[in-house]
Amino acid sequence: MSNGSKIGMRWLSPLNRRRIENFKANGRGHASFRILLALLIVSFFAEFIANDRPILLSYQDDLYYPVLFDYPETEFGGDFETPTDYRDPFVVGLVEERGWMVWPLVRFSYDTINFNLTVPAPSPPTSENWLGTDGQGRDVFARVFYGFRLSLLFGLALTIVSSVVGVAAGAVQGYFGGWLDLILQRVIEIWNGLPQLFILIIVSSFVVPGFWTLLIILLLFSWTALVAVVRAEFLRARNFDYVRAAKALGMGDAKIMLRHVLPNAMVATITFLPFVLSGSVVALTSLDFLGLGLPPGSPSLGEVLRQGKENLQAPWLGLTAFFTLAGMLTLLVFIGEAVRDAFDPRRSGS
């Protein structure tokens, strides 16, 4: 452990230090967390790794940053005021005549169509298209790279928002109990019994699908995942002596729930979060596979998977989507196991 890590650990309570040590003791989960975090950080720079625009451009001794800003074609001696197509041989000739360009590692964005294919799309992997192209001639590597980032960020957003709503609902049920708990339990049972897929189909028929639209729609059904766990913890803890003492001292219910009961309930909640995240990623992928998810053209792992189903003669499409999803979900499951070990009170740590 580095000196910086040791100094940071000193600011933690003994209990949290033990939990971190238990998490690290699970080598498979700790390694999975590092790999997933590294992939997520790298994906934040996807525009600098896979793009159809140069990262840096020099023209007549002036520097331009096409990856960040739009420039008209006339800026480089072209004829039109439209945004520059840097893959156009005419534009490339104009720029290289009086300057130079620094390209990303992959010269395709998620929506870039390769018009220079030597075989009909979908084309097999080549040195130009590392994982081949899909049925529309778009680079599969770029779509998977951008789709990984989008899927993980969508899953994180859905997990956080649904967890907040679910924890709040479970806390109210468990702390107050009685008729309120009974009524809310029946409401949740009815809500869980609704045909989610049919509702999504109906909603998508008159609402334009998008990132935030899907987030709201899936939130309507995903918030119930943690209610039972939090409710059970609040039902157990509301009769503890320190809770009764706080009530006797006149502390309000909201403060008791937040300061005294919620920290204990969060232990069980946190252990479920990686698995809730996995379910969120799978939900988005499933909707995209069925054509009910993100708008057409969006970087979607489910759309790549659907293209693999529709183009069985191009096995690289299905295999790429399968291994990407399998790898991502495997990492999340391993992280979930490590988090569960970290919060297991039976483990003494080292």
C-alpha positions as CSV (number, residue, x, y, z in Angstrom):
1,M,0.0,0.0,0.0
2,S,1.4,3.5,-0.9
3,N,2.0,6.2,1.6
4,G,-0.9,8.2,0.2
5,S,-3.3,5.3,0.7
6,K,-2.0,4.8,4.2
7,I,-2.6,8.4,5.1
8,G,-6.1,8.3,3.6
9,M,-6.9,5.2,5.6
10,R,-6.1,6.9,8.8
11,W,-9.0,9.3,8.4
12,L,-11.4,6.3,8.2
13,S,-13.0,4.7,11.2
14,P,-11.7,1.2,12.2
15,L,-14.9,-0.3,10.8
16,N,-14.6,1.3,7.4
17,R,-10.9,0.3,7.3
18,R,-11.8,-3.3,8.0
19,R,-14.4,-3.2,5.2
20,I,-11.8,-1.8,2.7
21,E,-9.3,-4.5,3.7
22,N,-12.0,-7.2,3.3
23,F,-12.8,-5.8,-0.1
24,K,-9.2,-5.9,-1.2
25,A,-8.8,-9.4,0.3
26,N,-11.2,-10.6,-2.4
27,G,-8.7,-10.5,-5.2
28,R,-11.1,-11.3,-8.0
29,G,-13.5,-8.5,-7.0
30,H,-10.8,-6.0,-6.3
31,A,-9.2,-6.7,-9.7
32,S,-12.6,-6.4,-11.4
33,F,-13.2,-3.1,-9.8
34,R,-9.9,-1.8,-11.0
35,I,-10.5,-3.1,-14.5
36,L,-14.0,-1.6,-14.7
37,L,-12.9,1.7,-13.3
38,A,-10.0,1.9,-15.8
39,L,-12.3,1.1,-18.7
40,L,-14.8,3.7,-17.6
41,I,-12.1,6.4,-17.3
42,V,-10.7,5.5,-20.7
43,S,-14.2,5.6,-22.2
44,F,-14.6,9.2,-21.0
45,F,-12.0,10.1,-23.7
46,A,-13.7,8.1,-26.4
47,E,-13.8,11.2,-28.7
48,F,-10.0,11.3,-28.6
49,I,-9.6,7.6,-29.3
50,A,-12.3,6.8,-31.9
51,N,-13.5,9.7,-34.0
52,D,-13.9,10.8,-37.6
53,R,-12.3,14.2,-36.8
54,P,-8.6,14.9,-36.2
55,I,-7.5,15.7,-32.6
56,L,-5.2,18.5,-33.8
57,L,-4.9,20.2,-37.1
58,S,-2.4,22.7,-38.5
59,Y,-3.3,24.9,-41.5
60,Q,-1.3,27.8,-42.6
61,D,0.6,27.7,-39.3
62,D,-2.7,28.1,-37.3
63,L,-3.8,25.3,-34.9
64,Y,-7.3,23.9,-34.9
65,Y,-9.0,21.4,-32.6
66,P,-11.7,19.7,-34.7
67,V,-12.4,17.1,-32.0
68,L,-13.7,19.9,-29.8
69,F,-15.0,22.6,-32.2
70,D,-16.8,22.7,-35.6
71,Y,-15.1,24.5,-38.4
72,P,-16.6,25.3,-41.8
73,E,-15.0,23.9,-44.9
74,T,-14.2,27.4,-46.1
75,E,-11.7,27.7,-43.2
76,F,-9.5,25.3,-45.0
77,G,-10.0,26.6,-48.6
78,G,-13.2,24.7,-49.4
79,D,-16.3,26.0,-51.2
80,F,-19.0,25.4,-48.6
81,E,-19.9,26.9,-45.2
82,T,-21.0,23.5,-44.0
83,P,-19.1,21.7,-41.2
84,T,-15.9,20.1,-42.6
85,D,-15.9,16.5,-43.5
86,Y,-12.4,15.5,-42.6
87,R,-12.6,12.1,-44.3
88,D,-13.3,13.7,-47.7
89,P,-10.2,13.3,-49.9
90,F,-10.7,16.8,-51.3
91,V,-10.5,18.3,-47.8
92,V,-7.6,16.1,-46.8
93,G,-5.7,17.3,-49.8
94,L,-6.4,21.0,-49.0
95,V,-5.2,20.6,-45.4
96,E,-2.1,18.5,-46.1
97,E,-1.1,20.9,-48.9
98,R,-0.5,23.7,-46.2
99,G,-0.5,21.8,-42.9
100,W,-0.9,18.5,-41.2
101,M,-3.5,16.5,-39.1
102,V,-3.1,14.3,-36.0
103,W,-5.8,11.6,-36.1
104,P,-7.2,9.4,-33.2
105,L,-6.2,5.8,-33.0
106,V,-9.5,4.8,-34.7
107,R,-10.7,7.1,-37.5
108,F,-14.3,6.4,-37.0
109,S,-17.0,7.6,-34.6
110,Y,-20.0,5.5,-33.6
111,D,-22.1,6.9,-36.5
112,T,-19.4,7.2,-39.2
113,I,-20.1,5.2,-42.3
114,N,-17.2,3.7,-44.1
115,F,-17.9,4.4,-47.8
116,N,-14.6,2.8,-48.9
117,L,-15.4,-0.8,-48.1
118,T,-14.1,-3.3,-50.6
119,V,-16.9,-5.8,-49.7
120,P,-20.6,-5.3,-49.0
121,A,-21.5,-4.4,-45.4
122,P,-21.3,-5.9,-42.9
123,S,-17.6,-6.3,-43.7
124,P,-15.2,-8.6,-41.7
125,P,-12.5,-7.2,-39.4
126,T,-9.6,-5.5,-41.1
127,S,-6.7,-3.3,-40.1
128,E,-9.0,-0.3,-40.7
129,N,-12.1,-1.6,-39.0
130,W,-10.7,-3.7,-36.1
131,L,-14.0,-5.5,-35.4
132,G,-15.5,-5.1,-38.8
133,T,-18.6,-3.1,-39.8
134,D,-22.3,-3.5,-39.2
135,G,-25.0,-3.7,-41.7
136,Q,-24.9,0.0,-42.4
137,G,-21.1,0.2,-42.8
138,R,-20.4,1.7,-39.3
139,D,-17.3,0.7,-37.4
140,V,-18.2,-1.9,-34.8
141,F,-15.3,-1.1,-32.4
142,A,-16.3,2.6,-32.2
143,R,-20.0,1.6,-31.6
144,V,-19.0,-0.8,-28.9
145,F,-16.6,1.6,-27.3
146,Y,-19.2,4.4,-27.2
147,G,-21.9,2.0,-26.3
148,F,-20.0,0.7,-23.3
149,R,-19.7,4.2,-21.9
150,L,-23.4,4.9,-22.6
151,S,-24.6,1.7,-21.1
152,L,-22.5,2.0,-17.9
153,L,-23.5,5.7,-17.3
154,F,-27.1,4.9,-17.9
155,G,-26.9,2.0,-15.5
156,L,-25.2,4.1,-12.9
157,A,-27.8,6.9,-13.2
158,L,-30.7,4.5,-13.0
159,T,-29.2,2.7,-10.1
160,I,-28.6,5.8,-8.1
161,V,-32.0,7.4,-8.7
162,S,-33.9,4.2,-8.2
163,S,-31.9,3.4,-5.0
164,V,-32.8,6.8,-3.6
165,V,-36.5,6.3,-4.3
166,G,-36.5,2.7,-3.1
167,V,-34.6,3.5,0.1
168,A,-37.0,6.3,0.9
169,A,-40.0,4.2,0.3
170,G,-38.7,1.2,2.3
171,A,-37.6,3.6,5.2
172,V,-41.1,5.0,5.5
173,Q,-42.7,1.6,5.4
174,G,-40.4,0.0,7.9
175,Y,-40.1,2.9,10.4
176,F,-43.8,3.8,10.7
177,G,-45.3,0.3,10.0
178,G,-49.0,-0.2,10.7
179,W,-51.6,0.6,8.2
180,L,-49.1,2.7,6.1
181,D,-46.9,-0.2,5.7
182,L,-49.8,-2.5,4.9
183,I,-51.2,-0.2,2.2
184,L,-47.8,0.5,0.6
185,Q,-47.0,-3.2,0.5
186,R,-50.2,-3.9,-1.4
187,V,-49.5,-1.0,-3.8
188,I,-46.0,-2.4,-4.5
189,E,-47.4,-5.9,-5.1
190,I,-49.8,-4.6,-7.6
191,W,-47.2,-2.4,-9.2
192,N,-44.8,-5.3,-9.6
193,G,-47.6,-7.3,-11.2
194,L,-48.0,-4.9,-14.1
195,P,-46.7,-6.0,-17.5
196,Q,-43.7,-3.8,-17.8
197,L,-42.9,-4.7,-21.4
198,F,-46.4,-3.9,-22.7
199,I,-46.3,-0.6,-20.8
200,L,-43.0,0.2,-22.4
201,I,-44.3,-0.6,-25.8
202,I,-47.3,1.6,-25.3
203,V,-45.3,4.5,-24.0
204,S,-42.7,4.3,-26.8
205,S,-45.5,4.5,-29.3
206,F,-46.3,8.1,-28.4
207,V,-43.1,9.3,-26.6
208,V,-39.8,9.8,-28.5
209,P,-37.3,7.5,-26.8
210,G,-34.2,9.1,-25.5
211,F,-31.7,8.8,-22.6
212,W,-33.8,10.7,-20.1
213,T,-37.1,9.3,-21.3
214,L,-35.9,5.7,-20.9
215,L,-34.4,6.6,-17.5
216,I,-37.7,7.9,-16.2
217,I,-39.7,5.0,-17.7
218,L,-37.4,2.3,-16.2
219,L,-37.3,4.2,-12.9
220,L,-41.0,3.6,-12.6
221,F,-40.4,-0.1,-12.3
222,S,-36.8,-0.4,-10.9
223,W,-37.3,1.5,-7.6
224,T,-39.0,-1.4,-5.9
225,A,-35.8,-3.6,-6.0
226,L,-34.4,-2.3,-2.7
227,V,-37.7,-1.6,-0.8
228,A,-38.0,-5.0,0.8
229,V,-34.4,-4.9,2.1
230,V,-34.6,-1.4,3.5
231,R,-38.0,-2.1,5.0
232,A,-36.8,-5.1,6.8
233,E,-33.8,-3.2,8.3
234,F,-36.1,-0.4,9.5
235,L,-38.6,-2.8,11.0
236,R,-35.8,-4.4,12.9
237,A,-34.1,-1.2,14.1
238,R,-37.0,0.9,15.0
239,N,-37.4,-0.9,18.3
240,F,-33.8,-0.7,19.4
241,D,-33.0,1.0,22.6
242,Y,-31.1,3.9,21.0
243,V,-34.0,4.7,18.8
244,R,-36.4,4.7,21.7
245,A,-34.0,6.9,23.7
246,A,-33.9,9.4,20.8
247,K,-37.7,9.5,20.7
248,A,-37.8,10.0,24.4
249,L,-35.4,13.0,24.1
250,G,-37.8,14.6,21.6
251,M,-35.8,14.0,18.4
252,G,-38.0,14.1,15.3
253,D,-38.7,11.1,13.2
254,A,-36.9,12.4,10.2
255,K,-33.7,12.9,12.2
256,I,-33.9,9.5,13.8
257,M,-34.4,7.9,10.4
258,L,-31.5,9.7,8.8
259,R,-29.0,9.7,11.7
260,H,-29.6,6.5,13.5
261,V,-31.5,3.9,11.4
262,L,-30.5,4.7,7.8
263,P,-26.7,4.0,8.3
264,N,-27.5,0.4,9.5
265,A,-29.9,-0.1,6.5
266,M,-27.3,1.2,4.0
267,V,-25.1,-1.8,4.8
268,A,-27.5,-4.2,3.2
269,T,-28.4,-1.7,0.5
270,I,-24.8,-1.2,-0.7
271,T,-24.3,-4.9,-1.1
272,F,-27.2,-5.0,-3.6
273,L,-26.1,-2.0,-5.7
274,P,-23.7,-3.8,-8.0
275,F,-26.4,-6.4,-8.9
276,V,-28.9,-3.6,-9.4
277,L,-26.4,-1.9,-11.7
278,S,-26.1,-5.2,-13.7
279,G,-29.9,-5.4,-14.0
280,S,-30.0,-1.7,-15.2
281,V,-27.5,-2.4,-18.0
282,V,-29.3,-5.5,-19.1
283,A,-32.6,-3.6,-19.1
284,L,-31.3,-1.0,-21.5
285,T,-29.6,-3.6,-23.7
286,S,-32.8,-5.6,-23.9
287,L,-34.9,-2.6,-24.9
288,D,-32.4,-1.6,-27.6
289,F,-32.3,-5.2,-28.8
290,L,-36.2,-5.1,-29.2
291,G,-36.0,-1.7,-30.9
292,L,-37.8,0.1,-27.9
293,G,-34.7,1.8,-26.5
294,L,-32.5,4.6,-27.6
295,P,-33.1,6.5,-30.8
296,P,-31.8,4.9,-34.1
297,G,-28.1,5.6,-34.6
298,S,-27.3,5.8,-30.9
299,P,-24.2,3.8,-29.8
300,S,-26.0,0.8,-28.3
301,L,-24.8,-2.6,-27.3
302,G,-28.3,-4.0,-27.8
303,E,-28.4,-2.6,-31.3
304,V,-25.1,-4.3,-32.1
305,L,-26.6,-7.5,-30.7
306,R,-29.7,-7.2,-32.9
307,Q,-27.5,-6.6,-35.9
308,G,-25.7,-9.9,-35.1
309,K,-29.1,-11.7,-35.0
310,E,-30.1,-10.1,-38.3
311,N,-26.8,-10.9,-40.0
312,L,-25.9,-14.4,-39.1
313,Q,-23.4,-14.5,-41.9
314,A,-21.4,-11.9,-40.0
315,P,-20.6,-13.7,-36.7
316,W,-18.2,-11.0,-35.5
317,L,-21.2,-8.8,-34.8
318,G,-22.9,-11.2,-32.4
319,L,-19.7,-12.4,-30.8
320,T,-18.5,-8.8,-30.2
321,A,-21.7,-7.8,-28.5
322,F,-21.8,-11.1,-26.5
323,F,-18.3,-10.9,-25.2
324,T,-18.6,-7.2,-24.3
325,L,-21.8,-7.7,-22.3
326,A,-20.6,-10.9,-20.7
327,G,-17.3,-9.2,-19.7
328,M,-19.1,-6.2,-18.3
329,L,-21.7,-8.2,-16.3
330,T,-19.0,-10.6,-15.1
331,L,-17.0,-7.7,-13.7
332,L,-20.0,-6.2,-12.0
333,V,-20.9,-9.6,-10.4
334,F,-17.4,-10.0,-9.1
335,I,-17.5,-6.5,-7.7
336,G,-20.8,-7.3,-6.0
337,E,-19.3,-10.4,-4.4
338,A,-16.4,-8.3,-3.0
339,V,-18.7,-5.7,-1.7
340,R,-20.8,-8.3,0.0
341,D,-17.6,-9.7,1.7
342,A,-16.6,-6.3,2.7
343,F,-19.8,-5.6,4.6
344,D,-20.1,-9.2,6.1
345,P,-19.8,-8.8,9.9
346,R,-18.5,-12.4,10.2
347,R,-15.3,-11.4,8.5
348,S,-12.7,-10.0,10.8
349,G,-10.4,-8.6,8.1
350,S,-6.7,-8.5,8.2
